[in-house]
Every structure is written in structure tokens, then in C-alpha cells.
Amino acid sequence: MNKILSKIHNLLIVPVVTIHDAKNASRLANALLAGGLPCAEITFRTEAAVDAIKEIAKQEEMLVGAGTVLTINQVKAAVDAGAQFIVSPGFNPKIVGYCKKNEIPITPGICNPTDIEMALDFELDVVKFFPAEAFGGLKTLKAISAPYGMMKFIPTGGINTGNLPDYLQFPSVLACGGSWMVKSHLISAGRFDEIEKLTREAVNIAKEAK
Ligand code: 3PG
């Protein structure tokens, strides 16, 4: 497995961040580091995404990626800014092909066996199961992953401290993604102590589950 994806496996959680002002990015990174989770997926849901990735990439300990990536231009902008991995909500063969060709780790969203087989065609071994809870949660993941023992999943969407342990205990789950410890209203309000606390709590729950 790619070494960035192995790092994500070691961390067990990918914080999914929507940030409205890149000025908050380095304090966000500090809070995640202090909470024990040196990782952030910065989503292209705001204009601040590229500048936030640049800020966070300055902190060497941080593993920073880009999420909600919908175009090849966004992949290029994210990588130029320092993103080390790419996440997309769905499976776009053009984006996946570009990332594979350029050896950029990508975990595209999948939600059914057809998507998984497209990922296998591109020789991916990790995909994002999205939106996890809305698509039936762990029950669905167990059913759709059964024929594909070679594939690992990052369930994202509706994950929280309540359902995190069950997902992490399922062997096909590499890690879980979620926004619950980095809610954008907490970032915008400068509540980094709260982010650190929620992050530490998430890390402890994940470690106990494994
Ligand atoms: C999203 O949809 O923003 C991400 O996949 C995270 O989902 P969540 O906010 O339910 O954790």
C-alpha cells in the first residue's frame, strides 16, 4: 500500500475540514497536533481551501490532503499547495486516471460494487465509502465489501464517536473520515481548545477500538 495511505491507517481518523478563512489554518493544525491527530483533509468547498492547504503544509508533522476534489485543476492546485493525498466524493475516472499517472494518492468515493470494480480497474486498494451512514452504514459496507477482500475502505459521512468503534473494528476499514471534531463553526469561532479536546477524545476512542 502507498505510504501516505499507510500513515492514514496508523492514524485511524481523517478529519474532514471545511474552512472559510485560511488565517485559521495554522491554529487548526496546532489544535489537531495537540489532540494527537496530525492530519487534515481540507475540502474544496470554500475559496480558502488552497491557502489553507499551503498554511498547513508548512507544518512538517502534518499530513495534509485535499477533499471534495471535483476537477483535475483542483488536483493540480492542491498538490502545488502541498497536498499529499486527494479525496473525491464520487468516482471520476478522469481524476483517478490523472492521479494514478502522476503517482498522487487518491481515495475516490464509492457506494456500490460497480464503483469498487472501477477502482480495481485502476489498481486502487483503498477507496472512500461515502456517504457511509446515509447508504446504510456498516451493514451495507459489510455486504458490498464481501466479494472484494483486497479492497480497504475509509467510511465517511455520518461518522461520530458513537459509531466510530464499530467501523474501525471491521477488518476492511482502513480508517474513518469525519468532520465532527473540526466543525467549521468551531474553526470560524476560534474555538481551538474545543477542537483539541474533541480530537483527543476521538483519538482515544479509535485507539481503544483497535
Ligand atoms: C462531508 O460530507 O462533509 C464529509 O464527508 C464528512 O461528513 P460528516 O460531516 O458527516 O462527518
Boltz pocket constraint, residues with backbone or C-beta under 6 A from the ligand:
constraints:
  - pocket:
      binder: B
      contacts: [[A, 16], [A, 130], [A, 156], [A, 157], [A, 158], [A, 159], [A, 177], [A, 178], [A, 179], [A, 180]]
      max_distance: 6.0
